[in-house]
Amino acid sequence: MKRKSKQISNSAFDESLDVNMRLFSHYKTQIMQIALSRFEYHNMPPYVNKHYLETALIQNGMAIFFKDEIINEFTALRVTPAGRVNEFNEPKFRRAYGANGFVISKKELTDENSVIIYNNNLHTAIELDINLYAEKLALLDQITMINANAQKTPLFITVENESQMLTLKNLFMKYDGNVDVIFADKSLKPDSIKVLKTDAPYVADKITQLKKEVWQEVLTFLGVPSTQIQKKERLITDEVNLSLGGVLANRFSPLGARQEALEQINNMFGLNISVNYRGEYAEQTNPTKDGDQQ
């Protein structure tokens, strides 16, 4: 009997773990898609895979831009620092490698023939932050489902033996099927049955509101506005900044790090690459010089 109970317990745990993992994966996928689509590059060389570049920045905190002599093309790949650093604490020697793990380029890469693109001014990855937010959202979803389920089955029933349990299950099936009258013989012993009403309070609506606040935090962290600003006559920059202060503050570092790297790339290789926040994200928070929003 104990072995059976243990198997049931393990099965319930495994099922719960599976749901947790799927919820985590669900929310991480959503957040990663937003993070990967924030930036829009212009005049990027065709051999540079922008999705791969952004993935490397988010997961590793840095990537490297250089001209590969083998294919005679500019490219941007993951990078591993090698050797000493220069006066700006950047690695003087670098090793580029692709998704397959192989080191790319026979030419030695240095700070004179390649540029490291950083994800932000701290030179850090944000995948761990994304994981944390995904875990929070998954947990809140689980709490919501558990609380909602508690409203459906708020009873805890104890019986003397397994035979009595089977009898009660059959009776409850009739109750659940809306039978008007339920009959039972004397062997049921109603006095031996104890019913505990859990009366779980309904808090799913509050948890849902909390989840919305976490989503707001996620979008602010990524520098993405979550609400539309109503267009006004002569909307000035200060008013926009006041409404989206947290959003703007959180985009300065990642956008600035990319722009600084592209400036070095353009100067080193004679290119004209630029980057900005994509589409409507930029339109909502980039007022014109005379104060009107674009």
Contacts in CASP RR format, 6 or more apart in sequence:
PFRMAT RR
TARGET T0000
AUTHOR 0000-0000-0000
METHOD contacts of the structure
MODEL  1
MKRKSKQISNSAFDESLDVNMRLFSHYKTQIMQIALSRFEYHNMPPYVNK
HYLETALIQNGMAIFFKDEIINEFTALRVTPAGRVNEFNEPKFRRAYGAN
GFVISKKELTDENSVIIYNNNLHTAIELDINLYAEKLALLDQITMINANA
QKTPLFITVENESQMLTLKNLFMKYDGNVDVIFADKSLKPDSIKVLKTDA
PYVADKITQLKKEVWQEVLTFLGVPSTQIQKKERLITDEVNLSLGGVLAN
RFSPLGARQEALEQINNMFGLNISVNYRGEYAEQTNPTKDGDQQ
19 142 0 8 1.000
20 138 0 8 1.000
20 142 0 8 1.000
23 137 0 8 1.000
23 138 0 8 1.000
23 141 0 8 1.000
23 142 0 8 1.000
24 131 0 8 1.000
24 134 0 8 1.000
24 135 0 8 1.000
24 138 0 8 1.000
25 134 0 8 1.000
26 138 0 8 1.000
27 133 0 8 1.000
27 134 0 8 1.000
27 137 0 8 1.000
27 138 0 8 1.000
28 130 0 8 1.000
28 131 0 8 1.000
28 134 0 8 1.000
31 130 0 8 1.000
31 133 0 8 1.000
31 134 0 8 1.000
31 218 0 8 1.000
31 222 0 8 1.000
32 58 0 8 1.000
32 130 0 8 1.000
34 218 0 8 1.000
34 219 0 8 1.000
34 222 0 8 1.000
34 224 0 8 1.000
35 54 0 8 1.000
35 58 0 8 1.000
35 126 0 8 1.000
35 130 0 8 1.000
35 222 0 8 1.000
36 51 0 8 1.000
36 54 0 8 1.000
36 55 0 8 1.000
36 58 0 8 1.000
37 278 0 8 1.000
38 222 0 8 1.000
38 223 0 8 1.000
38 224 0 8 1.000
38 251 0 8 1.000
38 254 0 8 1.000
38 277 0 8 1.000
38 278 0 8 1.000
38 281 0 8 1.000
39 54 0 8 1.000
39 254 0 8 1.000
39 255 0 8 1.000
39 258 0 8 1.000
39 275 0 8 1.000
39 276 0 8 1.000
39 277 0 8 1.000
39 278 0 8 1.000
40 275 0 8 1.000
40 276 0 8 1.000
40 277 0 8 1.000
40 278 0 8 1.000
40 279 0 8 1.000
40 282 0 8 1.000
41 50 0 8 1.000
41 273 0 8 1.000
41 274 0 8 1.000
41 275 0 8 1.000
42 273 0 8 1.000
42 274 0 8 1.000
42 275 0 8 1.000
42 276 0 8 1.000
43 271 0 8 1.000
43 272 0 8 1.000
43 273 0 8 1.000
43 274 0 8 1.000
44 50 0 8 1.000
44 273 0 8 1.000
45 73 0 8 1.000
45 74 0 8 1.000
45 75 0 8 1.000
45 271 0 8 1.000
45 273 0 8 1.000
46 73 0 8 1.000
47 71 0 8 1.000
47 73 0 8 1.000
47 74 0 8 1.000
47 75 0 8 1.000
48 65 0 8 1.000
48 74 0 8 1.000
48 75 0 8 1.000
48 76 0 8 1.000
49 76 0 8 1.000
52 76 0 8 1.000
52 77 0 8 1.000
52 99 0 8 1.000
53 63 0 8 1.000
53 76 0 8 1.000
53 117 0 8 1.000
56 62 0 8 1.000
56 63 0 8 1.000
56 76 0 8 1.000
56 77 0 8 1.000
56 78 0 8 1.000
57 63 0 8 1.000
57 117 0 8 1.000
57 118 0 8 1.000
57 119 0 8 1.000
57 125 0 8 1.000
58 119 0 8 1.000
58 125 0 8 1.000
58 126 0 8 1.000
58 127 0 8 1.000
58 130 0 8 1.000
59 125 0 8 1.000
59 127 0 8 1.000
60 78 0 8 1.000
60 79 0 8 1.000
60 119 0 8 1.000
60 125 0 8 1.000
61 118 0 8 1.000
61 119 0 8 1.000
61 120 0 8 1.000
61 123 0 8 1.000
61 124 0 8 1.000
61 125 0 8 1.000
61 126 0 8 1.000
62 79 0 8 1.000
62 116 0 8 1.000
62 117 0 8 1.000
62 118 0 8 1.000
62 119 0 8 1.000
62 123 0 8 1.000
63 76 0 8 1.000
63 77 0 8 1.000
63 78 0 8 1.000
63 79 0 8 1.000
63 116 0 8 1.000
63 117 0 8 1.000
64 76 0 8 1.000
64 77 0 8 1.000
64 78 0 8 1.000
64 79 0 8 1.000
64 94 0 8 1.000
64 96 0 8 1.000
64 109 0 8 1.000
64 114 0 8 1.000
64 115 0 8 1.000
64 116 0 8 1.000
64 117 0 8 1.000
65 74 0 8 1.000
65 75 0 8 1.000
65 76 0 8 1.000
65 114 0 8 1.000
65 115 0 8 1.000
65 116 0 8 1.000
65 117 0 8 1.000
65 261 0 8 1.000
65 265 0 8 1.000
66 74 0 8 1.000
66 75 0 8 1.000
66 96 0 8 1.000
66 105 0 8 1.000
66 109 0 8 1.000
66 113 0 8 1.000
66 114 0 8 1.000
66 115 0 8 1.000
67 73 0 8 1.000
67 74 0 8 1.000
67 75 0 8 1.000
67 113 0 8 1.000
67 269 0 8 1.000
68 74 0 8 1.000
68 75 0 8 1.000
68 104 0 8 1.000
68 105 0 8 1.000
69 105 0 8 1.000
69 106 0 8 1.000
69 107 0 8 1.000
70 105 0 8 1.000
70 106 0 8 1.000
74 269 0 8 1.000
74 271 0 8 1.000
75 96 0 8 1.000
75 104 0 8 1.000
76 117 0 8 1.000
77 96 0 8 1.000
77 97 0 8 1.000
77 98 0 8 1.000
77 104 0 8 1.000
78 96 0 8 1.000
78 97 0 8 1.000
78 98 0 8 1.000
78 99 0 8 1.000
79 94 0 8 1.000
79 95 0 8 1.000
79 96 0 8 1.000
79 97 0 8 1.000
79 116 0 8 1.000
80 94 0 8 1.000
80 95 0 8 1.000
80 97 0 8 1.000
81 91 0 8 1.000
81 93 0 8 1.000
81 94 0 8 1.000
81 95 0 8 1.000
82 91 0 8 1.000
82 93 0 8 1.000
82 94 0 8 1.000
82 95 0 8 1.000
83 91 0 8 1.000
83 92 0 8 1.000
83 93 0 8 1.000
84 91 0 8 1.000
84 92 0 8 1.000
84 93 0 8 1.000
85 91 0 8 1.000
85 92 0 8 1.000
86 92 0 8 1.000
86 111 0 8 1.000
90 111 0 8 1.000
90 116 0 8 1.000
91 111 0 8 1.000
91 116 0 8 1.000
92 110 0 8 1.000
92 111 0 8 1.000
93 108 0 8 1.000
93 109 0 8 1.000
93 110 0 8 1.000
94 109 0 8 1.000
94 110 0 8 1.000
94 111 0 8 1.000
94 114 0 8 1.000
94 116 0 8 1.000
95 103 0 8 1.000
95 109 0 8 1.000
96 103 0 8 1.000
96 104 0 8 1.000
96 105 0 8 1.000
96 109 0 8 1.000
96 114 0 8 1.000
97 103 0 8 1.000
97 104 0 8 1.000
98 104 0 8 1.000
107 113 0 8 1.000
113 268 0 8 1.000
115 261 0 8 1.000
115 264 0 8 1.000
115 265 0 8 1.000
115 268 0 8 1.000
116 261 0 8 1.000
117 257 0 8 1.000
117 258 0 8 1.000
117 261 0 8 1.000
117 262 0 8 1.000
117 265 0 8 1.000
118 257 0 8 1.000
118 261 0 8 1.000
119 125 0 8 1.000
119 126 0 8 1.000
119 254 0 8 1.000
119 257 0 8 1.000
120 126 0 8 1.000
120 253 0 8 1.000
120 254 0 8 1.000
120 257 0 8 1.000
121 253 0 8 1.000
121 256 0 8 1.000
121 257 0 8 1.000
122 253 0 8 1.000
123 257 0 8 1.000
129 221 0 8 1.000
133 214 0 8 1.000
133 217 0 8 1.000
133 218 0 8 1.000
133 221 0 8 1.000
136 214 0 8 1.000
137 211 0 8 1.000
137 214 0 8 1.000
137 215 0 8 1.000
137 218 0 8 1.000
140 207 0 8 1.000
140 210 0 8 1.000
140 211 0 8 1.000
140 214 0 8 1.000
141 211 0 8 1.000
143 207 0 8 1.000
144 204 0 8 1.000
144 207 0 8 1.000
144 208 0 8 1.000
144 211 0 8 1.000
147 200 0 8 1.000
147 202 0 8 1.000
147 203 0 8 1.000
147 204 0 8 1.000
147 207 0 8 1.000
148 204 0 8 1.000
150 198 0 8 1.000
150 200 0 8 1.000
151 200 0 8 1.000
151 202 0 8 1.000
154 197 0 8 1.000
154 198 0 8 1.000
154 199 0 8 1.000
154 200 0 8 1.000
155 195 0 8 1.000
155 196 0 8 1.000
155 197 0 8 1.000
155 198 0 8 1.000
156 195 0 8 1.000
156 196 0 8 1.000
156 197 0 8 1.000
156 198 0 8 1.000
157 168 0 8 1.000
157 193 0 8 1.000
157 194 0 8 1.000
157 195 0 8 1.000
157 196 0 8 1.000
158 193 0 8 1.000
158 194 0 8 1.000
158 196 0 8 1.000
159 165 0 8 1.000
159 168 0 8 1.000
159 192 0 8 1.000
159 193 0 8 1.000
160 189 0 8 1.000
160 192 0 8 1.000
164 188 0 8 1.000
164 189 0 8 1.000
164 192 0 8 1.000
164 193 0 8 1.000
167 184 0 8 1.000
167 187 0 8 1.000
167 188 0 8 1.000
168 193 0 8 1.000
171 182 0 8 1.000
171 184 0 8 1.000
174 182 0 8 1.000
175 182 0 8 1.000
215 226 0 8 1.000
216 226 0 8 1.000
219 225 0 8 1.000
219 226 0 8 1.000
219 247 0 8 1.000
220 226 0 8 1.000
220 246 0 8 1.000
220 247 0 8 1.000
220 250 0 8 1.000
221 250 0 8 1.000
222 250 0 8 1.000
223 246 0 8 1.000
223 247 0 8 1.000
223 248 0 8 1.000
223 250 0 8 1.000
223 251 0 8 1.000
223 277 0 8 1.000
223 281 0 8 1.000
224 247 0 8 1.000
224 281 0 8 1.000
225 244 0 8 1.000
225 247 0 8 1.000
225 281 0 8 1.000
225 284 0 8 1.000
225 285 0 8 1.000
228 284 0 8 1.000
229 235 0 8 1.000
229 240 0 8 1.000
229 243 0 8 1.000
229 244 0 8 1.000
229 284 0 8 1.000
229 293 0 8 1.000
231 293 0 8 1.000
232 239 0 8 1.000
234 291 0 8 1.000
234 292 0 8 1.000
235 287 0 8 1.000
235 291 0 8 1.000
235 292 0 8 1.000
235 293 0 8 1.000
236 287 0 8 1.000
236 291 0 8 1.000
237 287 0 8 1.000
237 291 0 8 1.000
240 285 0 8 1.000
240 287 0 8 1.000
240 293 0 8 1.000
241 248 0 8 1.000
244 284 0 8 1.000
244 285 0 8 1.000
247 285 0 8 1.000
248 285 0 8 1.000
251 277 0 8 1.000
255 275 0 8 1.000
255 276 0 8 1.000
255 277 0 8 1.000
258 275 0 8 1.000
259 274 0 8 1.000
259 275 0 8 1.000
262 273 0 8 1.000
262 274 0 8 1.000
262 275 0 8 1.000
265 271 0 8 1.000
265 273 0 8 1.000
266 272 0 8 1.000
266 273 0 8 1.000
276 282 0 8 1.000
277 285 0 8 1.000
283 293 0 8 1.000
283 294 0 8 1.000
284 293 0 8 1.000
286 293 0 8 1.000
286 294 0 8 1.000
287 293 0 8 1.000
287 294 0 8 1.000
288 294 0 8 1.000
END
